[in-house]
C-alpha cells in the first residue's frame, strides 16, 4: 500500500524471494519539498541520488518492507 500524510510518503515494497539486484527509484522532490530522510522500520536507509532526464531520484536496494520517505 501507499499513503501520504503531513509530508511523509509511506509505501510497501514486495519482492519475489528469487529477485536479485532490485532498486527503488524515488523522486527527491515531492509535494512538500525535497527528500529529507528515508527509513525502513524506523532505521535510516542510505541512498544515492541520480538524475534521469532532468529529474533527480533517490536509489536504494528494494528489500521487502514498509518504507517512509519524509519531504520538507
CHARMM-style PDB file with segment names, atoms N, HN, CA, C and O in Angstrom:
ATOM      1  N   UNK     1       0.810  -1.178   0.000  1.00  0.00      PROA
ATOM      2  CA  UNK     1       0.000   0.000   0.000  1.00  0.00      PROA
ATOM      3  C   UNK     1       0.861   1.252   0.000  1.00  0.00      PROA
ATOM      4  O   UNK     1       2.068   1.210   0.239  1.00  0.00      PROA
ATOM      5  N   UNK     2       0.202   2.356  -0.274  1.00  0.00      PROA
ATOM      6  HN  UNK     2      -0.778   2.390  -0.468  1.00  0.00      PROA
ATOM      7  CA  UNK     2       0.869   3.651  -0.245  1.00  0.00      PROA
ATOM      8  C   UNK     2      -0.025   4.658   0.464  1.00  0.00      PROA
ATOM      9  O   UNK     2      -1.251   4.549   0.431  1.00  0.00      PROA
ATOM     10  N   UNK     3       0.606   5.647   1.111  1.00  0.00      PROA
ATOM     11  HN  UNK     3       1.601   5.736   1.138  1.00  0.00      PROA
ATOM     12  CA  UNK     3      -0.157   6.732   1.720  1.00  0.00      PROA
ATOM     13  C   UNK     3       0.714   7.972   1.826  1.00  0.00      PROA
ATOM     14  O   UNK     3       1.942   7.892   1.819  1.00  0.00      PROA
ATOM     15  N   UNK     4       0.049   9.128   1.926  1.00  0.00      PROA
ATOM     16  HN  UNK     4      -0.949   9.193   1.932  1.00  0.00      PROA
ATOM     17  CA  UNK     4       0.729  10.415   2.060  1.00  0.00      PROA
ATOM     18  C   UNK     4       0.069  11.147   3.214  1.00  0.00      PROA
ATOM     19  O   UNK     4      -1.153  11.298   3.238  1.00  0.00      PROA
ATOM     20  N   UNK     5       0.880  11.610   4.185  1.00  0.00      PROA
ATOM     21  HN  UNK     5       1.872  11.487   4.165  1.00  0.00      PROA
ATOM     22  CA  UNK     5       0.326  12.350   5.304  1.00  0.00      PROA
ATOM     23  C   UNK     5       1.383  13.274   5.886  1.00  0.00      PROA
ATOM     24  O   UNK     5       2.466  12.829   6.266  1.00  0.00      PROA
ATOM     25  N   UNK     6       1.065  14.564   5.955  1.00  0.00      PROA
ATOM     26  HN  UNK     6       0.186  14.926   5.646  1.00  0.00      PROA
ATOM     27  CA  UNK     6       1.915  15.567   6.603  1.00  0.00      PROA
ATOM     28  C   UNK     6       3.382  15.493   6.167  1.00  0.00      PROA
ATOM     29  O   UNK     6       4.287  15.521   7.001  1.00  0.00      PROA
ATOM     30  N   UNK     7       3.605  15.398   4.861  1.00  0.00      PROA
ATOM     31  HN  UNK     7       2.870  15.375   4.183  1.00  0.00      PROA
ATOM     32  CA  UNK     7       4.965  15.399   4.342  1.00  0.00      PROA
ATOM     33  C   UNK     7       5.679  14.060   4.381  1.00  0.00      PROA
ATOM     34  O   UNK     7       6.870  13.982   4.080  1.00  0.00      PROA
ATOM     35  N   UNK     8       4.956  12.995   4.752  1.00  0.00      PROA
ATOM     36  HN  UNK     8       3.989  13.059   4.997  1.00  0.00      PROA
ATOM     37  CA  UNK     8       5.561  11.667   4.794  1.00  0.00      PROA
ATOM     38  C   UNK     8       4.843  10.738   3.827  1.00  0.00      PROA
ATOM     39  O   UNK     8       3.625  10.570   3.884  1.00  0.00      PROA
ATOM     40  N   UNK     9       5.624  10.143   2.946  1.00  0.00      PROA
ATOM     41  HN  UNK     9       6.613  10.279   2.900  1.00  0.00      PROA
ATOM     42  CA  UNK     9       5.131   9.164   1.975  1.00  0.00      PROA
ATOM     43  C   UNK     9       5.484   7.789   2.509  1.00  0.00      PROA
ATOM     44  O   UNK     9       6.661   7.475   2.686  1.00  0.00      PROA
ATOM     45  N   UNK    10       4.477   6.966   2.768  1.00  0.00      PROA
ATOM     46  HN  UNK    10       3.521   7.221   2.625  1.00  0.00      PROA
ATOM     47  CA  UNK    10       4.682   5.610   3.270  1.00  0.00      PROA
ATOM     48  C   UNK    10       4.317   4.629   2.165  1.00  0.00      PROA
ATOM     49  O   UNK    10       3.260   4.749   1.545  1.00  0.00      PROA
ATOM     50  N   UNK    11       5.191   3.659   1.920  1.00  0.00      PROA
ATOM     51  HN  UNK    11       6.049   3.562   2.424  1.00  0.00      PROA
ATOM     52  CA  UNK    11       4.939   2.694   0.855  1.00  0.00      PROA
ATOM     53  C   UNK    11       5.558   1.344   1.195  1.00  0.00      PROA
ATOM     54  O   UNK    11       6.527   1.254   1.949  1.00  0.00      PROA
ATOM     55  N   UNK    12       4.972   0.299   0.618  1.00  0.00      PROA
ATOM     56  HN  UNK    12       4.184   0.372   0.006  1.00  0.00      PROA
ATOM     57  CA  UNK    12       5.453  -1.066   0.807  1.00  0.00      PROA
ATOM     58  C   UNK    12       6.192  -1.522  -0.435  1.00  0.00      PROA
ATOM     59  O   UNK    12       5.815  -1.181  -1.556  1.00  0.00      PROA
ATOM     60  N   UNK    13       7.247  -2.295  -0.227  1.00  0.00      PROA
ATOM     61  HN  UNK    13       7.553  -2.572   0.684  1.00  0.00      PROA
ATOM     62  CA  UNK    13       7.956  -2.962  -1.311  1.00  0.00      PROA
ATOM     63  C   UNK    13       7.804  -4.452  -1.086  1.00  0.00      PROA
ATOM     64  O   UNK    13       8.104  -4.964  -0.007  1.00  0.00      PROA
ATOM     65  N   UNK    14       7.332  -5.144  -2.116  1.00  0.00      PROA
ATOM     66  HN  UNK    14       7.088  -4.728  -2.992  1.00  0.00      PROA
ATOM     67  CA  UNK    14       7.208  -6.596  -2.067  1.00  0.00      PROA
ATOM     68  C   UNK    14       8.019  -7.153  -3.223  1.00  0.00      PROA
ATOM     69  O   UNK    14       7.773  -6.821  -4.383  1.00  0.00      PROA
ATOM     70  N   UNK    15       8.980  -7.997  -2.904  1.00  0.00      PROA
ATOM     71  HN  UNK    15       9.180  -8.267  -1.962  1.00  0.00      PROA
ATOM     72  CA  UNK    15       9.845  -8.567  -3.938  1.00  0.00      PROA
ATOM     73  C   UNK    15       9.812 -10.085  -3.840  1.00  0.00      PROA
ATOM     74  O   UNK    15       9.782 -10.647  -2.745  1.00  0.00      PROA
ATOM     75  N   UNK    16       9.819 -10.730  -4.972  1.00  0.00      PROA
ATOM     76  HN  UNK    16       9.844 -10.274  -5.862  1.00  0.00      PROA
ATOM     77  CA  UNK    16       9.893 -12.184  -5.019  1.00  0.00      PROA
ATOM     78  C   UNK    16      11.199 -12.641  -4.371  1.00  0.00      PROA
ATOM     79  O   UNK    16      12.224 -11.976  -4.521  1.00  0.00      PROA
ATOM     80  N   UNK    17      11.177 -13.743  -3.669  1.00  0.00      PROA
ATOM     81  HN  UNK    17      10.345 -14.283  -3.547  1.00  0.00      PROA
ATOM     82  CA  UNK    17      12.370 -14.254  -2.989  1.00  0.00      PROA
ATOM     83  C   UNK    17      13.510 -14.544  -3.966  1.00  0.00      PROA
ATOM     84  O   UNK    17      14.678 -14.504  -3.581  1.00  0.00      PROA
ATOM     85  N   UNK    18      13.183 -14.834  -5.218  1.00  0.00      PROA
ATOM     86  HN  UNK    18      12.234 -14.867  -5.531  1.00  0.00      PROA
ATOM     87  CA  UNK    18      14.211 -15.145  -6.212  1.00  0.00      PROA
ATOM     88  C   UNK    18      14.766 -13.889  -6.889  1.00  0.00      PROA
ATOM     89  O   UNK    18      15.723 -13.977  -7.659  1.00  0.00      PROA
ATOM     90  N   UNK    19      14.183 -12.736  -6.613  1.00  0.00      PROA
ATOM     91  HN  UNK    19      13.407 -12.665  -5.988  1.00  0.00      PROA
ATOM     92  CA  UNK    19      14.635 -11.496  -7.258  1.00  0.00      PROA
ATOM     93  C   UNK    19      15.991 -11.072  -6.698  1.00  0.00      PROA
ATOM     94  O   UNK    19      16.255 -11.207  -5.504  1.00  0.00      PROA
ATOM     95  N   UNK    20      16.840 -10.559  -7.582  1.00  0.00      PROA
ATOM     96  HN  UNK    20      16.625 -10.450  -8.552  1.00  0.00      PROA
ATOM     97  CA  UNK    20      18.143 -10.052  -7.156  1.00  0.00      PROA
ATOM     98  C   UNK    20      18.419  -8.707  -7.825  1.00  0.00      PROA
ATOM     99  O   UNK    20      18.042  -8.486  -8.975  1.00  0.00      PROA
ATOM    100  N   UNK    21      19.074  -7.821  -7.096  1.00  0.00      PROA
ATOM    101  HN  UNK    21      19.381  -8.000  -6.161  1.00  0.00      PROA
ATOM    102  CA  UNK    21      19.510  -6.560  -7.653  1.00  0.00      PROA
ATOM    103  C   UNK    21      18.422  -5.526  -7.881  1.00  0.00      PROA
ATOM    104  O   UNK    21      18.646  -4.551  -8.599  1.00  0.00      PROA
ATOM    105  N   UNK    22      17.249  -5.711  -7.288  1.00  0.00      PROA
ATOM    106  HN  UNK    22      17.067  -6.503  -6.705  1.00  0.00      PROA
ATOM    107  CA  UNK    22      16.180  -4.731  -7.486  1.00  0.00      PROA
ATOM    108  C   UNK    22      16.511  -3.422  -6.780  1.00  0.00      PROA
ATOM    109  O   UNK    22      17.073  -3.422  -5.685  1.00  0.00      PROA
ATOM    110  N   UNK    23      16.158  -2.306  -7.416  1.00  0.00      PROA
ATOM    111  HN  UNK    23      15.701  -2.306  -8.306  1.00  0.00      PROA
ATOM    112  CA  UNK    23      16.378  -0.971  -6.861  1.00  0.00      PROA
ATOM    113  C   UNK    23      15.063  -0.197  -6.881  1.00  0.00      PROA
ATOM    114  O   UNK    23      14.247  -0.364  -7.787  1.00  0.00      PROA
ATOM    115  N   UNK    24      14.872   0.641  -5.884  1.00  0.00      PROA
ATOM    116  HN  UNK    24      15.535   0.777  -5.149  1.00  0.00      PROA
ATOM    117  CA  UNK    24      13.733   1.560  -5.854  1.00  0.00      PROA
ATOM    118  C   UNK    24      14.230   2.910  -6.354  1.00  0.00      PROA
ATOM    119  O   UNK    24      15.323   3.347  -5.993  1.00  0.00      PROA
ATOM    120  N   UNK    25      13.429   3.568  -7.184  1.00  0.00      PROA
ATOM    121  HN  UNK    25      12.542   3.213  -7.477  1.00  0.00      PROA
ATOM    122  CA  UNK    25      13.697   4.930  -7.638  1.00  0.00      PROA
ATOM    123  C   UNK    25      12.594   5.792  -7.049  1.00  0.00      PROA
ATOM    124  O   UNK    25      11.416   5.596  -7.346  1.00  0.00      PROA
ATOM    125  N   UNK    26      12.977   6.739  -6.222  1.00  0.00      PROA
ATOM    126  HN  UNK    26      13.934   6.899  -5.981  1.00  0.00      PROA
ATOM    127  CA  UNK    26      12.029   7.601  -5.537  1.00  0.00      PROA
ATOM    128  C   UNK    26      12.389   9.046  -5.847  1.00  0.00      PROA
ATOM    129  O   UNK    26      13.518   9.459  -5.586  1.00  0.00      PROA
ATOM    130  N   UNK    27      11.460   9.830  -6.398  1.00  0.00      PROA
ATOM    131  HN  UNK    27      10.542   9.494  -6.610  1.00  0.00      PROA
ATOM    132  CA  UNK    27      11.795  11.224  -6.705  1.00  0.00      PROA
ATOM    133  C   UNK    27      12.278  11.970  -5.456  1.00  0.00      PROA
ATOM    134  O   UNK    27      11.732  11.783  -4.368  1.00  0.00      PROA
ATOM    135  N   UNK    28      13.293  12.807  -5.616  1.00  0.00      PROA
ATOM    136  HN  UNK    28      13.736  12.958  -6.499  1.00  0.00      PROA
ATOM    137  CA  UNK    28      13.806  13.566  -4.471  1.00  0.00      PROA
ATOM    138  C   UNK    28      12.998  14.829  -4.213  1.00  0.00      PROA
ATOM    139  O   UNK    28      13.158  15.459  -3.168  1.00  0.00      PROA
ATOM    140  N   UNK    29      12.131  15.211  -5.150  1.00  0.00      PROA
ATOM    141  HN  UNK    29      12.000  14.699  -5.999  1.00  0.00      PROA
ATOM    142  CA  UNK    29      11.244  16.361  -4.954  1.00  0.00      PROA
ATOM    143  C   UNK    29       9.817  15.855  -4.812  1.00  0.00      PROA
ATOM    144  O   UNK    29       9.332  15.087  -5.642  1.00  0.00      PROA
ATOM    145  N   UNK    30       9.151  16.295  -3.750  1.00  0.00      PROA
ATOM    146  HN  UNK    30       9.544  16.920  -3.076  1.00  0.00      PROA
ATOM    147  CA  UNK    30       7.767  15.899  -3.519  1.00  0.00      PROA
ATOM    148  C   UNK    30       6.874  17.107  -3.353  1.00  0.00      PROA
ATOM    149  O   UNK    30       7.339  18.241  -3.467  1.00  0.00      PROA
ATOM    150  N   UNK    31       5.595  16.883  -3.085  1.00  0.00      PROA
ATOM    151  HN  UNK    31       5.217  15.962  -2.993  1.00  0.00      PROA
ATOM    152  CA  UNK    31       4.638  17.985  -2.950  1.00  0.00      PROA
ATOM    153  C   UNK    31       4.977  18.970  -1.833  1.00  0.00      PROA
ATOM    154  O   UNK    31       4.591  20.137  -1.895  1.00  0.00      PROA
ATOM    155  N   UNK    32       5.698  18.501  -0.813  1.00  0.00      PROA
ATOM    156  HN  UNK    32       6.012  17.553  -0.763  1.00  0.00      PROA
ATOM    157  CA  UNK    32       6.008  19.403   0.309  1.00  0.00      PROA
ATOM    158  C   UNK    32       7.490  19.743   0.410  1.00  0.00      PROA
ATOM    159  O   UNK    32       7.939  20.239   1.443  1.00  0.00      PROA
ATOM    160  N   UNK    33       8.258  19.483  -0.654  1.00  0.00      PROA
ATOM    161  HN  UNK    33       7.894  19.081  -1.493  1.00  0.00      PROA
ATOM    162  CA  UNK    33       9.668  19.859  -0.647  1.00  0.00      PROA
ATOM    163  C   UNK    33      10.598  18.732  -1.068  1.00  0.00      PROA
ATOM    164  O   UNK    33      10.200  17.788  -1.751  1.00  0.00      PROA
ATOM    165  N   UNK    34      11.846  18.859  -0.643  1.00  0.00      PROA
ATOM    166  HN  UNK    34      12.170  19.626  -0.089  1.00  0.00      PROA
ATOM    167  CA  UNK    34      12.906  17.919  -1.001  1.00  0.00      PROA
ATOM    168  C   UNK    34      12.955  16.750  -0.016  1.00  0.00      PROA
ATOM    169  O   UNK    34      12.635  16.898   1.164  1.00  0.00      PROA
ATOM    170  N   UNK    35      13.358  15.592  -0.523  1.00  0.00      PROA
ATOM    171  HN  UNK    35      13.618  15.471  -1.482  1.00  0.00      PROA
ATOM    172  CA  UNK    35      13.508  14.409   0.328  1.00  0.00      PROA
ATOM    173  C   UNK    35      14.473  14.715   1.467  1.00  0.00      PROA
ATOM    174  O   UNK    35      15.634  15.052   1.236  1.00  0.00      PROA
ATOM    175  N   UNK    36      13.981  14.595   2.697  1.00  0.00      PROA
ATOM    176  HN  UNK    36      13.037  14.322   2.884  1.00  0.00      PROA
ATOM    177  CA  UNK    36      14.786  14.905   3.876  1.00  0.00      PROA
ATOM    178  C   UNK    36      15.286  13.653   4.569  1.00  0.00      PROA
ATOM    179  O   UNK    36      16.280  13.703   5.294  1.00  0.00      PROA
ATOM    180  N   UNK    37      14.609  12.523   4.357  1.00  0.00      PROA
ATOM    181  HN  UNK    37      13.802  12.483   3.768  1.00  0.00      PROA
ATOM    182  CA  UNK    37      15.030  11.290   5.002  1.00  0.00      PROA
ATOM    183  C   UNK    37      14.245  10.112   4.494  1.00  0.00      PROA
ATOM    184  O   UNK    37      13.125  10.253   4.004  1.00  0.00      PROA
ATOM    185  N   UNK    38      14.844   8.951   4.615  1.00  0.00      PROA
ATOM    186  HN  UNK    38      15.755   8.836   5.013  1.00  0.00      PROA
ATOM    187  CA  UNK    38      14.236   7.699   4.185  1.00  0.00      PROA
ATOM    188  C   UNK    38      14.486   6.668   5.267  1.00  0.00      PROA
ATOM    189  O   UNK    38      15.617   6.522   5.733  1.00  0.00      PROA
ATOM    190  N   UNK    39      13.446   5.948   5.677  1.00  0.00      PROA
ATOM    191  HN  UNK    39      12.528   6.067   5.299  1.00  0.00      PROA
ATOM    192  CA  UNK    39      13.629   4.953   6.731  1.00  0.00      PROA
ATOM    193  C   UNK    39      12.839   3.688   6.431  1.00  0.00      PROA
ATOM    194  O   UNK    39      11.871   3.691   5.670  1.00  0.00      PROA
ATOM    195  N   UNK    40      13.291   2.599   7.064  1.00  0.00      PROA
ATOM    196  HN  UNK    40      14.077   2.596   7.682  1.00  0.00      PROA
ATOM    197  CA  UNK    40      12.636   1.289   6.985  1.00  0.00      PROA
ATOM    198  C   UNK    40      12.580   0.770   8.408  1.00  0.00      PROA
ATOM    199  O   UNK    40      13.616   0.540   9.031  1.00  0.00      PROA
ATOM    200  N   UNK    41      11.384   0.585   8.919  1.00  0.00      PROA
ATOM    201  HN  UNK    41      10.542   0.772   8.413  1.00  0.00      PROA
ATOM    202  CA  UNK    41      11.238   0.101  10.289  1.00  0.00      PROA
ATOM    203  C   UNK    41      11.855   1.039  11.315  1.00  0.00      PROA
ATOM    204  O   UNK    41      12.318   0.590  12.363  1.00  0.00      PROA
ATOM    205  N   UNK    42      11.868   2.331  11.027  1.00  0.00      PROA
ATOM    206  HN  UNK    42      11.493   2.696  10.175  1.00  0.00      PROA
ATOM    207  CA  UNK    42      12.428   3.315  11.944  1.00  0.00      PROA
ATOM    208  C   UNK    42      13.923   3.523  11.824  1.00  0.00      PROA
ATOM    209  O   UNK    42      14.477   4.404  12.481  1.00  0.00      PROA
ATOM    210  N   UNK    43      14.590   2.728  10.995  1.00  0.00      PROA
ATOM    211  HN  UNK    43      14.141   2.012  10.461  1.00  0.00      PROA
ATOM    212  CA  UNK    43      16.037   2.868  10.801  1.00  0.00      PROA
ATOM    213  C   UNK    43      16.326   3.584   9.490  1.00  0.00      PROA
ATOM    214  O   UNK    43      15.676   3.316   8.480  1.00  0.00      PROA
ATOM    215  N   UNK    44      17.301   4.500   9.499  1.00  0.00      PROA
ATOM    216  HN  UNK    44      17.829   4.718  10.320  1.00  0.00      PROA
ATOM    217  CA  UNK    44      17.640   5.218   8.265  1.00  0.00      PROA
ATOM    218  C   UNK    44      18.084   4.266   7.151  1.00  0.00      PROA
ATOM    219  O   UNK    44      18.752   3.263   7.404  1.00  0.00      PROA
ATOM    220  N   UNK    45      17.706   4.594   5.932  1.00  0.00      PROA
ATOM    221  HN  UNK    45      17.163   5.409   5.726  1.00  0.00      PROA
ATOM    222  CA  UNK    45      18.103   3.824   4.757  1.00  0.00      PROA
ATOM    223  C   UNK    45      19.026   4.697   3.920  1.00  0.00      PROA
ATOM    224  O   UNK    45      18.625   5.780   3.494  1.00  0.00      PROA
ATOM    225  N   UNK    46      20.255   4.249   3.675  1.00  0.00      PROA
ATOM    226  HN  UNK    46      20.581   3.369   4.022  1.00  0.00      PROA
ATOM    227  CA  UNK    46      21.154   5.029   2.815  1.00  0.00      PROA
ATOM    228  C   UNK    46      20.689   4.949   1.360  1.00  0.00      PROA
ATOM    229  O   UNK    46      20.157   3.930   0.919  1.00  0.00      PROA
ATOM    230  N   UNK    47      20.897   6.025   0.636  1.00  0.00      PROA
ATOM    231  HN  UNK    47      21.329   6.853   0.994  1.00  0.00      PROA
ATOM    232  CA  UNK    47      20.518   6.062  -0.773  1.00  0.00      PROA
ATOM    233  C   UNK    47      21.503   6.928  -1.540  1.00  0.00      PROA
ATOM    234  O   UNK    47      22.212   7.755  -0.967  1.00  0.00      PROA
ATOM    235  N   UNK    48      21.530   6.720  -2.840  1.00  0.00      PROA
ATOM    236  HN  UNK    48      20.954   6.049  -3.306  1.00  0.00      PROA
ATOM    237  CA  UNK    48      22.325   7.577  -3.710  1.00  0.00      PROA
ATOM    238  C   UNK    48      21.358   8.355  -4.589  1.00  0.00      PROA
ATOM    239  O   UNK    48      20.218   7.936  -4.790  1.00  0.00      PROA
ATOM    240  N   UNK    49      21.813   9.489  -5.112  1.00  0.00      PROA
ATOM    241  HN  UNK    49      22.739   9.829  -4.949  1.00  0.00      PROA
ATOM    242  CA  UNK    49      20.963  10.331  -5.956  1.00  0.00      PROA
ATOM    243  C   UNK    49      21.523  10.326  -7.373  1.00  0.00      PROA
ATOM    244  O   UNK    49      22.716  10.538  -7.589  1.00  0.00      PROA
ATOM    245  N   UNK    50      20.633  10.078  -8.331  1.00  0.00      PROA
ATOM    246  HN  UNK    50      19.664   9.905  -8.155  1.00  0.00      PROA
ATOM    247  CA  UNK    50      20.999  10.117  -9.744  1.00  0.00      PROA
ATOM    248  C   UNK    50      19.954  10.929 -10.492  1.00  0.00      PROA
ATOM    249  O   UNK    50      18.784  10.961 -10.112  1.00  0.00      PROA
ATOM    250  N   UNK    51      20.389  11.583 -11.556  1.00  0.00      PROA
ATOM    251  HN  UNK    51      21.340  11.557 -11.865  1.00  0.00      PROA
ATOM    252  CA  UNK    51      19.484  12.376 -12.378  1.00  0.00      PROA
ATOM    253  C   UNK    51      19.202  11.628 -13.671  1.00  0.00      PROA
ATOM    254  O   UNK    51      20.117  11.209 -14.380  1.00  0.00      PROA
ATOM    255  N   UNK    52      17.916  11.472 -13.961  1.00  0.00      PROA
ATOM    256  HN  UNK    52      17.174  11.812 -13.385  1.00  0.00      PROA
ATOM    257  CA  UNK    52      17.482  10.815 -15.198  1.00  0.00      PROA
ATOM    258  C   UNK    52      16.545  11.768 -15.920  1.00  0.00      PROA
ATOM    259  O   UNK    52      15.498  12.142 -15.393  1.00  0.00      PROA
ATOM    260  N   UNK    53      16.926  12.157 -17.126  1.00  0.00      PROA
ATOM    261  HN  UNK    53      17.777  11.853 -17.554  1.00  0.00      PROA
ATOM    262  CA  UNK    53      16.139  13.080 -17.939  1.00  0.00      PROA
ATOM    263  C   UNK    53      15.733  14.316 -17.146  1.00  0.00      PROA
ATOM    264  O   UNK    53      14.592  14.771 -17.232  1.00  0.00      PROA
ATOM    265  N   UNK    54      16.671  14.855 -16.375  1.00  0.00      PROA
ATOM    266  HN  UNK    54      17.598  14.485 -16.305  1.00  0.00      PROA
ATOM    267  CA  UNK    54      16.462  16.099 -15.660  1.00  0.00      PROA
ATOM    268  C   UNK    54      15.744  15.983 -14.326  1.00  0.00      PROA
ATOM    269  O   UNK    54      15.517  16.996 -13.664  1.00  0.00      PROA
ATOM    270  N   UNK    55      15.380  14.769 -13.912  1.00  0.00      PROA
ATOM    271  HN  UNK    55      15.564  13.946 -14.449  1.00  0.00      PROA
ATOM    272  CA  UNK    55      14.689  14.565 -12.638  1.00  0.00      PROA
ATOM    273  C   UNK    55      15.597  13.772 -11.715  1.00  0.00      PROA
ATOM    274  O   UNK    55      16.139  12.736 -12.102  1.00  0.00      PROA
ATOM    275  N   UNK    56      15.765  14.267 -10.478  1.00  0.00      PROA
ATOM    276  HN  UNK    56      15.325  15.109 -10.163  1.00  0.00      PROA
ATOM    277  CA  UNK    56      16.607  13.569  -9.502  1.00  0.00      PROA
ATOM    278  C   UNK    56      15.807  12.493  -8.779  1.00  0.00      PROA
ATOM    279  O   UNK    56      14.668  12.707  -8.362  1.00  0.00      PROA
ATOM    280  N   UNK    57      16.441  11.324  -8.644  1.00  0.00      PROA
ATOM    281  HN  UNK    57      17.366  11.150  -8.983  1.00  0.00      PROA
ATOM    282  CA  UNK    57      15.832  10.197  -7.949  1.00  0.00      PROA
ATOM    283  C   UNK    57      16.779   9.685  -6.867  1.00  0.00      PROA
ATOM    284  O   UNK    57      17.999   9.705  -7.031  1.00  0.00      PROA
ATOM    285  N   UNK    58      16.197   9.229  -5.763  1.00  0.00      PROA
ATOM    286  HN  UNK    58      15.206   9.213  -5.631  1.00  0.00      PROA
ATOM    287  CA  UNK    58      16.944   8.510  -4.742  1.00  0.00      PROA
ATOM    288  C   UNK    58      16.885   7.035  -5.126  1.00  0.00      PROA
ATOM    289  O   UNK    58      15.805   6.499  -5.373  1.00  0.00      PROA
ATOM    290  N   UNK    59      18.041   6.381  -5.177  1.00  0.00      PROA
ATOM    291  HN  UNK    59      18.918   6.817  -4.977  1.00  0.00      PROA
ATOM    292  CA  UNK    59      18.138   4.960  -5.498  1.00  0.00      PROA
ATOM    293  C   UNK    59      18.531   4.204  -4.232  1.00  0.00      PROA
ATOM    294  O   UNK    59      19.423   4.635  -3.502  1.00  0.00      PROA
ATOM    295  N   UNK    60      17.862   3.069  -3.968  1.00  0.00      PROA
ATOM    296  HN  UNK    60      17.136   2.719  -4.561  1.00  0.00      PROA
ATOM    297  CA  UNK    60      18.243   2.225  -2.846  1.00  0.00      PROA
ATOM    298  C   UNK    60      17.778   0.803  -3.119  1.00  0.00      PROA
ATOM    299  O   UNK    60      16.836   0.601  -3.886  1.00  0.00      PROA
ATOM    300  N   UNK    61      18.428  -0.196  -2.499  1.00  0.00      PROA
ATOM    301  HN  UNK    61      19.194  -0.032  -1.877  1.00  0.00      PROA
ATOM    302  CA  UNK    61      18.048  -1.591  -2.719  1.00  0.00      PROA
ATOM    303  C   UNK    61      16.615  -1.856  -2.282  1.00  0.00      PROA
ATOM    304  O   UNK    61      16.166  -1.350  -1.253  1.00  0.00      PROA
ATOM    305  N   UNK    62      15.905  -2.648  -3.065  1.00  0.00      PROA
ATOM    306  HN  UNK    62      16.269  -3.059  -3.901  1.00  0.00      PROA
ATOM    307  CA  UNK    62      14.496  -2.942  -2.816  1.00  0.00      PROA
ATOM    308  C   UNK    62      14.337  -4.185  -1.950  1.00  0.00      PROA
ATOM    309  O   UNK    62      14.104  -5.278  -2.465  1.00  0.00      PROA
ATOM    310  N   UNK    63      14.462  -4.021  -0.639  1.00  0.00      PROA
ATOM    311  HN  UNK    63      14.651  -3.133  -0.220  1.00  0.00      PROA
ATOM    312  CA  UNK    63      14.191  -5.112   0.295  1.00  0.00      PROA
ATOM    313  C   UNK    63      12.703  -5.074   0.640  1.00  0.00      PROA
ATOM    314  O   UNK    63      12.129  -3.995   0.785  1.00  0.00      PROA
ATOM    315  N   UNK    64      12.082  -6.230   0.772  1.00  0.00      PROA
ATOM    316  HN  UNK    64      12.548  -7.107   0.654  1.00  0.00      PROA
ATOM    317  CA  UNK    64      10.670  -6.281   1.120  1.00  0.00      PROA
ATOM    318  C   UNK    64      10.436  -5.690   2.507  1.00  0.00      PROA
ATOM    319  O   UNK    64      10.905  -6.236   3.506  1.00  0.00      PROA
ATOM    320  N   UNK    65       9.708  -4.568   2.568  1.00  0.00      PROA
ATOM    321  HN  UNK    65       9.327  -4.124   1.757  1.00  0.00      PROA
ATOM    322  CA  UNK    65       9.462  -3.887   3.845  1.00  0.00      PROA
ATOM    323  C   UNK    65       8.538  -2.698   3.591  1.00  0.00      PROA
ATOM    324  O   UNK    65       8.151  -2.414   2.457  1.00  0.00      PROA
ATOM    325  N   UNK    66       8.198  -2.010   4.689  1.00  0.00      PROA
ATOM    326  HN  UNK    66       8.513  -2.240   5.609  1.00  0.00      PROA
ATOM    327  CA  UNK    66       7.471  -0.753   4.608  1.00  0.00      PROA
ATOM    328  C   UNK    66       8.473   0.373   4.812  1.00  0.00      PROA
ATOM    329  O   UNK    66       9.274   0.337   5.746  1.00  0.00      PROA
ATOM    330  N   UNK    67       8.426   1.373   3.937  1.00  0.00      PROA
ATOM    331  HN  UNK    67       7.774   1.402   3.179  1.00  0.00      PROA
ATOM    332  CA  UNK    67       9.364   2.498   3.972  1.00  0.00      PROA
ATOM    333  C   UNK    67       8.605   3.791   4.245  1.00  0.00      PROA
ATOM    334  O   UNK    67       7.414   3.907   3.956  1.00  0.00      PROA
ATOM    335  N   UNK    68       9.322   4.756   4.808  1.00  0.00      PROA
ATOM    336  HN  UNK    68      10.289   4.662   5.043  1.00  0.00      PROA
ATOM    337  CA  UNK    68       8.785   6.094   4.985  1.00  0.00      PROA
ATOM    338  C   UNK    68       9.795   7.096   4.428  1.00  0.00      PROA
ATOM    339  O   UNK    68      10.957   7.129   4.833  1.00  0.00      PROA
ATOM    340  N   UNK    69       9.316   7.908   3.490  1.00  0.00      PROA
ATOM    341  HN  UNK    69       8.372   7.881   3.162  1.00  0.00      PROA
ATOM    342  CA  UNK    69      10.126   8.978   2.914  1.00  0.00      PROA
ATOM    343  C   UNK    69       9.556  10.293   3.420  1.00  0.00      PROA
ATOM    344  O   UNK    69       8.370  10.573   3.246  1.00  0.00      PROA
ATOM    345  N   UNK    70      10.403  11.096   4.045  1.00  0.00      PROA
ATOM    346  HN  UNK    70      11.366  10.869   4.186  1.00  0.00      PROA
ATOM    347  CA  UNK    70       9.980  12.379   4.600  1.00  0.00      PROA
ATOM    348  C   UNK    70      10.447  13.502   3.697  1.00  0.00      PROA
ATOM    349  O   UNK    70      11.623  13.575   3.343  1.00  0.00      PROA
ATOM    350  N   UNK    71       9.522  14.378   3.323  1.00  0.00      PROA
ATOM    351  HN  UNK    71       8.567  14.318   3.610  1.00  0.00      PROA
ATOM    352  CA  UNK    71       9.826  15.513   2.465  1.00  0.00      PROA
ATOM    353  C   UNK    71       9.567  16.800   3.235  1.00  0.00      PROA
ATOM    354  O   UNK    71       8.642  16.876   4.045  1.00  0.00      PROA
ATOM    355  N   UNK    72      10.385  17.803   2.977  1.00  0.00      PROA
ATOM    356  HN  UNK    72      11.136  17.741   2.320  1.00  0.00      PROA
ATOM    357  CA  UNK    72      10.120  19.084   3.616  1.00  0.00      PROA
ATOM    358  C   UNK    72      11.325  19.985   3.615  1.00  0.00      PROA
ATOM    359  OT1 UNK    72      11.258  21.105   4.120  1.00  0.00      PROA
TER     360      UNK     72
END
